[in-house]
Amino acid sequence: MPFKSKAQRRKFAELLVEGKISPEVFEEWNRETGRAELPERVGPKPRSPSKAGSKRTSRAKATAGGARGSGRRSSRGRTKS
């Protein structure tokens, strides 16, 4: 598996010095990465807008059917003046 960032490569080098990983593992990762230009750090993936929109539409469908009524008041019980 190749490295994803420069910070990850440094962390693996530190683990190699401490003896927590073998030199073969470090070399394998290094080989697979190659000469790729890595970012300093990798952040979390951005959320997809489709997930946020689906919640809104399902809520709108539930109230659009007239769950609360049409908004008109009836004239029952009122007298004409």
Distance bins in CASP14 RR format, pairs under 12 A and 6 or more apart:
PFRMAT RR
TARGET T0000
AUTHOR 0000-0000-0000
RMODE 2
METHOD distances of the structure
MODEL  1
1 8 0 0 0 0 0 1 0 0 0 0 0
1 12 0 0 0 0 0 1 0 0 0 0 0
1 25 0 0 0 0 0 1 0 0 0 0 0
1 26 0 0 0 0 0 1 0 0 0 0 0
1 28 0 0 0 0 1 0 0 0 0 0 0
1 29 1 0 0 1 0 0 0 0 0 0 0
1 30 0 0 0 0 0 1 0 0 0 0 0
1 31 0 0 0 0 0 1 0 0 0 0 0
1 32 1 0 0 1 0 0 0 0 0 0 0
1 33 0 0 0 0 1 0 0 0 0 0 0
2 8 0 0 0 0 1 0 0 0 0 0 0
2 9 0 0 0 0 1 0 0 0 0 0 0
2 12 0 0 0 0 0 1 0 0 0 0 0
2 28 0 0 0 0 1 0 0 0 0 0 0
2 29 1 0 0 1 0 0 0 0 0 0 0
2 30 0 0 0 0 1 0 0 0 0 0 0
2 31 0 0 0 0 1 0 0 0 0 0 0
2 32 1 0 1 0 0 0 0 0 0 0 0
2 33 1 0 1 0 0 0 0 0 0 0 0
2 34 1 0 0 1 0 0 0 0 0 0 0
2 35 0 0 0 0 0 1 0 0 0 0 0
2 36 1 0 0 1 0 0 0 0 0 0 0
2 38 0 0 0 0 1 0 0 0 0 0 0
3 9 1 0 1 0 0 0 0 0 0 0 0
3 10 0 0 0 0 1 0 0 0 0 0 0
3 11 0 0 0 0 1 0 0 0 0 0 0
3 12 1 0 0 1 0 0 0 0 0 0 0
3 13 0 0 0 0 0 1 0 0 0 0 0
3 26 0 0 0 0 0 1 0 0 0 0 0
3 28 0 0 0 0 0 1 0 0 0 0 0
3 29 1 0 1 0 0 0 0 0 0 0 0
3 30 1 0 0 1 0 0 0 0 0 0 0
3 31 0 0 0 0 0 1 0 0 0 0 0
3 32 0 0 0 0 1 0 0 0 0 0 0
3 33 1 0 1 0 0 0 0 0 0 0 0
3 34 0 0 0 0 1 0 0 0 0 0 0
3 35 0 0 0 0 0 1 0 0 0 0 0
3 36 0 0 0 0 1 0 0 0 0 0 0
3 37 0 0 0 0 0 1 0 0 0 0 0
3 38 1 0 0 1 0 0 0 0 0 0 0
3 39 0 0 0 0 0 1 0 0 0 0 0
3 41 0 0 0 0 0 1 0 0 0 0 0
3 42 0 0 0 0 1 0 0 0 0 0 0
4 11 0 0 0 0 0 1 0 0 0 0 0
4 12 0 0 0 0 0 1 0 0 0 0 0
4 29 0 0 0 0 0 1 0 0 0 0 0
4 32 0 0 0 0 0 1 0 0 0 0 0
4 33 0 0 0 0 1 0 0 0 0 0 0
4 36 0 0 0 0 1 0 0 0 0 0 0
4 38 1 0 0 1 0 0 0 0 0 0 0
4 39 0 0 0 0 1 0 0 0 0 0 0
4 40 0 0 0 0 0 1 0 0 0 0 0
4 41 0 0 0 0 1 0 0 0 0 0 0
4 42 1 0 1 0 0 0 0 0 0 0 0
4 43 0 0 0 0 1 0 0 0 0 0 0
5 11 0 0 0 0 1 0 0 0 0 0 0
5 12 0 0 0 0 0 1 0 0 0 0 0
5 33 0 0 0 0 0 1 0 0 0 0 0
5 36 0 0 0 0 0 1 0 0 0 0 0
5 37 0 0 0 0 0 1 0 0 0 0 0
5 38 1 0 1 0 0 0 0 0 0 0 0
5 39 1 0 1 0 0 0 0 0 0 0 0
5 40 1 0 0 1 0 0 0 0 0 0 0
5 41 1 0 1 0 0 0 0 0 0 0 0
5 42 1 0 1 0 0 0 0 0 0 0 0
5 43 0 0 0 0 1 0 0 0 0 0 0
6 12 0 0 0 0 0 1 0 0 0 0 0
6 13 0 0 0 0 0 1 0 0 0 0 0
6 33 0 0 0 0 0 1 0 0 0 0 0
6 36 0 0 0 0 0 1 0 0 0 0 0
6 37 0 0 0 0 1 0 0 0 0 0 0
6 38 1 0 1 0 0 0 0 0 0 0 0
6 39 1 0 0 1 0 0 0 0 0 0 0
6 40 1 0 1 0 0 0 0 0 0 0 0
6 41 1 0 0 1 0 0 0 0 0 0 0
6 42 0 0 0 0 1 0 0 0 0 0 0
7 13 0 0 0 0 0 1 0 0 0 0 0
7 14 0 0 0 0 0 1 0 0 0 0 0
7 38 0 0 0 0 1 0 0 0 0 0 0
7 39 0 0 0 0 1 0 0 0 0 0 0
7 40 1 0 0 1 0 0 0 0 0 0 0
7 41 1 0 1 0 0 0 0 0 0 0 0
7 42 0 0 0 0 1 0 0 0 0 0 0
7 43 0 0 0 0 0 1 0 0 0 0 0
8 14 0 0 0 0 0 1 0 0 0 0 0
8 15 0 0 0 0 0 1 0 0 0 0 0
8 26 0 0 0 0 0 1 0 0 0 0 0
8 29 0 0 0 0 1 0 0 0 0 0 0
8 30 0 0 0 0 0 1 0 0 0 0 0
8 33 0 0 0 0 1 0 0 0 0 0 0
8 38 0 0 0 0 1 0 0 0 0 0 0
8 39 0 0 0 0 0 1 0 0 0 0 0
8 40 0 0 0 0 0 1 0 0 0 0 0
8 41 0 0 0 0 1 0 0 0 0 0 0
8 42 1 0 0 1 0 0 0 0 0 0 0
8 43 0 0 0 0 0 1 0 0 0 0 0
9 15 0 0 0 0 0 1 0 0 0 0 0
9 16 0 0 0 0 0 1 0 0 0 0 0
9 26 0 0 0 0 1 0 0 0 0 0 0
9 29 0 0 0 0 1 0 0 0 0 0 0
9 30 1 0 0 1 0 0 0 0 0 0 0
9 32 0 0 0 0 0 1 0 0 0 0 0
9 33 1 0 0 1 0 0 0 0 0 0 0
9 34 0 0 0 0 0 1 0 0 0 0 0
9 36 0 0 0 0 0 1 0 0 0 0 0
9 38 1 0 0 1 0 0 0 0 0 0 0
9 39 0 0 0 0 0 1 0 0 0 0 0
9 40 0 0 0 0 0 1 0 0 0 0 0
9 41 0 0 0 0 0 1 0 0 0 0 0
9 42 0 0 0 0 0 1 0 0 0 0 0
10 16 0 0 0 0 0 1 0 0 0 0 0
10 17 0 0 0 0 0 1 0 0 0 0 0
10 26 0 0 0 0 0 1 0 0 0 0 0
10 38 0 0 0 0 0 1 0 0 0 0 0
10 40 0 0 0 0 0 1 0 0 0 0 0
10 41 0 0 0 0 0 1 0 0 0 0 0
11 17 0 0 0 0 0 1 0 0 0 0 0
11 18 0 0 0 0 0 1 0 0 0 0 0
11 20 0 0 0 0 0 1 0 0 0 0 0
11 21 0 0 0 0 0 1 0 0 0 0 0
11 26 0 0 0 0 0 1 0 0 0 0 0
11 29 0 0 0 0 0 1 0 0 0 0 0
11 41 0 0 0 0 0 1 0 0 0 0 0
12 18 0 0 0 0 0 1 0 0 0 0 0
12 19 0 0 0 0 0 1 0 0 0 0 0
12 20 0 0 0 0 1 0 0 0 0 0 0
12 21 1 0 0 1 0 0 0 0 0 0 0
12 22 0 0 0 0 0 1 0 0 0 0 0
12 23 0 0 0 0 0 1 0 0 0 0 0
12 25 0 0 0 0 1 0 0 0 0 0 0
12 26 1 0 1 0 0 0 0 0 0 0 0
12 27 0 0 0 0 0 1 0 0 0 0 0
12 28 0 0 0 0 0 1 0 0 0 0 0
12 29 1 0 0 1 0 0 0 0 0 0 0
12 30 0 0 0 0 1 0 0 0 0 0 0
12 33 0 0 0 0 0 1 0 0 0 0 0
13 19 0 0 0 0 0 1 0 0 0 0 0
13 20 0 0 0 0 0 1 0 0 0 0 0
13 21 0 0 0 0 1 0 0 0 0 0 0
13 23 0 0 0 0 0 1 0 0 0 0 0
13 25 0 0 0 0 0 1 0 0 0 0 0
13 26 1 0 0 1 0 0 0 0 0 0 0
13 27 0 0 0 0 0 1 0 0 0 0 0
13 29 0 0 0 0 0 1 0 0 0 0 0
13 30 0 0 0 0 1 0 0 0 0 0 0
14 20 0 0 0 0 1 0 0 0 0 0 0
14 21 0 0 0 0 1 0 0 0 0 0 0
14 26 0 0 0 0 0 1 0 0 0 0 0
15 21 1 0 1 0 0 0 0 0 0 0 0
15 22 0 0 0 0 1 0 0 0 0 0 0
15 23 0 0 0 0 0 1 0 0 0 0 0
15 25 0 0 0 0 1 0 0 0 0 0 0
15 26 1 0 0 1 0 0 0 0 0 0 0
15 29 0 0 0 0 0 1 0 0 0 0 0
16 22 0 0 0 0 1 0 0 0 0 0 0
16 23 1 0 0 1 0 0 0 0 0 0 0
16 24 0 0 0 0 0 1 0 0 0 0 0
16 25 0 0 0 0 1 0 0 0 0 0 0
16 26 1 0 1 0 0 0 0 0 0 0 0
16 27 0 0 0 0 1 0 0 0 0 0 0
16 28 0 0 0 0 0 1 0 0 0 0 0
16 29 0 0 0 0 0 1 0 0 0 0 0
16 30 0 0 0 0 0 1 0 0 0 0 0
17 23 0 0 0 0 0 1 0 0 0 0 0
17 26 0 0 0 0 1 0 0 0 0 0 0
18 26 0 0 0 0 0 1 0 0 0 0 0
19 25 0 0 0 0 0 1 0 0 0 0 0
19 26 0 0 0 0 0 1 0 0 0 0 0
20 26 0 0 0 0 0 1 0 0 0 0 0
21 27 0 0 0 0 0 1 0 0 0 0 0
21 28 0 0 0 0 0 1 0 0 0 0 0
21 29 0 0 0 0 1 0 0 0 0 0 0
21 30 0 0 0 0 0 1 0 0 0 0 0
22 28 0 0 0 0 1 0 0 0 0 0 0
22 29 0 0 0 0 0 1 0 0 0 0 0
23 29 0 0 0 0 0 1 0 0 0 0 0
23 30 0 0 0 0 0 1 0 0 0 0 0
24 30 0 0 0 0 0 1 0 0 0 0 0
24 31 0 0 0 0 0 1 0 0 0 0 0
25 31 0 0 0 0 0 1 0 0 0 0 0
25 32 0 0 0 0 0 1 0 0 0 0 0
26 32 0 0 0 0 0 1 0 0 0 0 0
26 33 0 0 0 0 0 1 0 0 0 0 0
27 33 0 0 0 0 0 1 0 0 0 0 0
27 34 0 0 0 0 0 1 0 0 0 0 0
28 34 0 0 0 0 0 1 0 0 0 0 0
29 36 0 0 0 0 0 1 0 0 0 0 0
29 38 0 0 0 0 0 1 0 0 0 0 0
30 36 0 0 0 0 0 1 0 0 0 0 0
30 38 0 0 0 0 0 1 0 0 0 0 0
46 52 0 0 0 0 0 1 0 0 0 0 0
47 53 0 0 0 0 0 1 0 0 0 0 0
48 54 0 0 0 0 0 1 0 0 0 0 0
49 55 0 0 0 0 0 1 0 0 0 0 0
49 56 0 0 0 0 0 1 0 0 0 0 0
50 56 0 0 0 0 0 1 0 0 0 0 0
50 57 0 0 0 0 0 1 0 0 0 0 0
51 57 0 0 0 0 0 1 0 0 0 0 0
51 58 0 0 0 0 0 1 0 0 0 0 0
52 58 0 0 0 0 0 1 0 0 0 0 0
52 59 0 0 0 0 0 1 0 0 0 0 0
53 59 0 0 0 0 1 0 0 0 0 0 0
53 60 0 0 0 0 1 0 0 0 0 0 0
54 60 0 0 0 0 0 1 0 0 0 0 0
54 61 0 0 0 0 0 1 0 0 0 0 0
55 61 0 0 0 0 0 1 0 0 0 0 0
55 62 0 0 0 0 0 1 0 0 0 0 0
56 62 0 0 0 0 0 1 0 0 0 0 0
56 63 0 0 0 0 0 1 0 0 0 0 0
56 64 0 0 0 0 0 1 0 0 0 0 0
57 63 0 0 0 0 0 1 0 0 0 0 0
57 64 0 0 0 0 1 0 0 0 0 0 0
58 64 0 0 0 0 0 1 0 0 0 0 0
59 67 0 0 0 0 0 1 0 0 0 0 0
60 66 0 0 0 0 0 1 0 0 0 0 0
60 67 0 0 0 0 0 1 0 0 0 0 0
61 67 0 0 0 0 0 1 0 0 0 0 0
62 68 0 0 0 0 0 1 0 0 0 0 0
63 69 0 0 0 0 1 0 0 0 0 0 0
64 70 0 0 0 0 0 1 0 0 0 0 0
66 72 0 0 0 0 0 1 0 0 0 0 0
END
